[in-house]
Amino acid sequence: MNPNKSAHVPFDLSGLDPRLEEFATYWSELPKDQMLPHRQDFRPERISKSLPNFSIHELIRPDFIQLRLIGTDIEKIYDQNMTGKNYLDFVAPTGRVKVSQVIHTACTHPAGMVFQIKSTTKKGTVLNRESIAFPMRDNDGLPRLIYYCTVTTNPGYYADQILERLIITDISIHYIDIGAGIPNVQDSDEIVIMSSAK
């Protein structure tokens, strides 16, 4: 465990990028209604360092997770306007159903998530990215929002590869216990949804 971790944070933040830690610490300190904060209690100005890396996803249907808000650093590195689009459209087809199930489960069985993601941008940049995400209640009090903070850990390049859009090719997700335990989706709290590793 991180000895510098805030006493208000009920989970381990050791090893996280400072922007992810700032976001997770702020979320953990928000007032909760059955383990989840309400959207109206979230004050973006309290996470000023993390805001360019911040995004909100709304769970509309199993096949539609709408990107409600996308931080400036995220849109800049992916070189496109993503707001309003379906997050699942950016996931390789073989992983879309599983990604949707895992993300929806984080709201129905409240849990945080840490994502390890590899994706390729329109310009052919290969991105290794890490996200931490937590469920939130919407303006009606329903748990159907996911708030994310995402940082790039190791960008690289593919030569002469231009794509129509970014595509996520590798995803693994660790659930975080925020008070309801770890969702029982498989034997481990890590779900490897897609991997291009041989």
Buried (B, 14 or more C-beta within 10 A) or exposed (E): EEEEBBEEBEBEBEEBBEBBBBBBBBBBEBEBEEEBBBBEEBEEEBBEEBBBBBBBBBBEEEEBBBBBBBBEBBBEBBEBEBEEBBBBBBBBEEBBBBBBBBBBBBBEBBBBBBBBBBBBBBBBBBBBBBBBBBBBBBEEEEBBBBBBBBBBEEEEEEEEEEEEBBBBBBBBBBBBBBEEEBBEBEEEBEBBBBEEEE
